[in-house]
Amino acid sequence: MEKSAVNIDSTKFGEITINGKPYDSDMTVYWSGRLAFRSKEHVLELGEFMKILREGPEIVVIGTGQTGVVKVSPEVAQLADNKHVKIYREITPKAVEMFNAFANHGRKVVGIFHVTC
């Protein structure tokens, strides 16, 4: 199995380290290695999710924050179901582990990570 193009090294309150580089922003991380900054929203809304779907993921892992405050709008959950995209929601440290495991197994995974609350 080939090594994933991206690895999330760690996360702590206010920070996520990806491929050795720390970021103090919420991030969207694609299996291809592409990174995107995201606003520190506490709800994953349909518009943001539709942009992610254009990349063709099979899995989306949502890091809901260090204490789990981020929610997923019902419209996102419904669209994911319609498009056969599996969504996992976990506190960010657990979501990082899940993302890395999927990426290292060659899955088309996108991670959306909230790095604070």
C-alpha positions as CSV (number, residue, x, y, z in Angstrom):
1,M,0.0,0.0,0.0
2,E,1.4,3.4,-0.9
3,K,1.8,6.1,1.7
4,S,-0.9,8.7,1.9
5,A,-0.2,12.2,0.5
6,V,-1.3,13.7,3.8
7,N,-0.8,13.0,7.4
8,I,-2.3,14.9,10.3
9,D,0.4,14.7,13.0
10,S,-1.5,16.1,16.0
11,T,-4.1,18.5,17.3
12,K,-4.6,20.5,20.4
13,F,-6.8,23.4,21.4
14,G,-6.4,26.1,18.7
15,E,-4.0,24.1,16.5
16,I,-3.7,21.3,14.0
17,T,-0.4,20.0,12.6
18,I,-0.5,18.6,9.1
19,N,2.5,17.1,7.3
20,G,4.7,18.7,10.0
21,K,3.3,22.2,9.7
22,P,1.1,23.8,12.4
23,Y,-2.0,25.7,11.5
24,D,-4.0,27.9,14.0
25,S,-7.1,27.7,11.8
26,D,-9.9,25.3,11.2
27,M,-9.0,23.2,8.2
28,T,-10.4,21.0,5.5
29,V,-8.0,18.3,4.5
30,Y,-8.4,16.2,1.3
31,W,-6.9,12.7,0.8
32,S,-4.9,14.1,-2.2
33,G,-3.0,16.4,0.2
34,R,-4.9,19.5,-0.7
35,L,-5.6,21.8,2.3
36,A,-8.2,24.6,2.6
37,F,-8.7,27.0,5.5
38,R,-12.3,27.2,6.8
39,S,-14.0,29.7,8.9
40,K,-14.5,28.8,12.5
41,E,-18.2,28.0,12.2
42,H,-20.0,25.8,14.7
43,V,-22.3,24.3,12.0
44,L,-21.4,22.5,8.8
45,E,-23.8,24.0,6.3
46,L,-24.9,22.8,2.9
47,G,-22.9,25.3,0.8
48,E,-19.5,24.2,2.4
49,F,-20.5,20.5,2.1
50,M,-21.4,20.9,-1.6
51,K,-18.0,22.3,-2.4
52,I,-16.4,19.3,-0.7
53,L,-18.6,16.9,-2.7
54,R,-17.3,18.3,-6.0
55,E,-14.0,16.5,-5.1
56,G,-15.8,13.1,-5.1
57,P,-15.1,11.8,-1.5
58,E,-16.5,8.5,-0.3
59,I,-16.0,9.5,3.4
60,V,-16.2,12.8,5.2
61,V,-14.8,12.9,8.8
62,I,-15.9,15.9,10.8
63,G,-13.8,16.9,13.8
64,T,-16.4,18.6,16.0
65,G,-13.8,20.5,18.1
66,Q,-11.9,19.6,21.2
67,T,-15.1,19.4,23.2
68,G,-17.5,18.6,20.4
69,V,-19.5,21.8,19.7
70,V,-19.7,21.6,15.9
71,K,-23.0,20.3,14.5
72,V,-24.0,19.1,11.1
73,S,-27.1,20.6,9.5
74,P,-29.9,18.2,8.6
75,E,-29.6,19.2,4.9
76,V,-25.9,18.0,4.9
77,A,-26.8,14.7,6.5
78,Q,-29.6,14.2,3.9
79,L,-27.4,15.1,1.0
80,A,-24.6,12.8,2.2
81,D,-27.1,10.0,2.4
82,N,-28.4,10.7,-1.1
83,K,-24.9,10.8,-2.5
84,H,-23.8,7.6,-0.6
85,V,-21.1,9.6,1.2
86,K,-20.4,8.3,4.8
87,I,-20.1,10.9,7.5
88,Y,-18.3,10.3,10.7
89,R,-18.6,12.9,13.5
90,E,-16.1,12.8,16.4
91,I,-14.2,15.2,18.7
92,T,-11.3,16.5,16.7
93,P,-8.5,14.3,18.3
94,K,-10.5,11.1,17.5
95,A,-11.4,12.5,14.0
96,V,-7.7,13.0,13.2
97,E,-7.1,9.3,14.0
98,M,-10.0,8.3,11.8
99,F,-8.9,10.5,8.9
100,N,-5.3,9.2,9.0
101,A,-6.6,5.6,9.1
102,F,-8.9,6.0,6.1
103,A,-6.2,8.0,4.1
104,N,-3.6,5.4,4.9
105,H,-5.9,2.7,3.5
106,G,-6.3,4.6,0.2
107,R,-9.8,5.9,0.8
108,K,-11.1,9.1,-0.7
109,V,-11.6,10.9,2.6
110,V,-12.0,14.5,3.4
111,G,-11.6,15.8,7.0
112,I,-13.2,19.0,8.3
113,F,-11.5,20.0,11.5
114,H,-12.6,22.5,14.1
115,V,-9.6,23.2,16.3
116,T,-11.1,25.0,19.2
117,C,-14.1,24.4,21.5
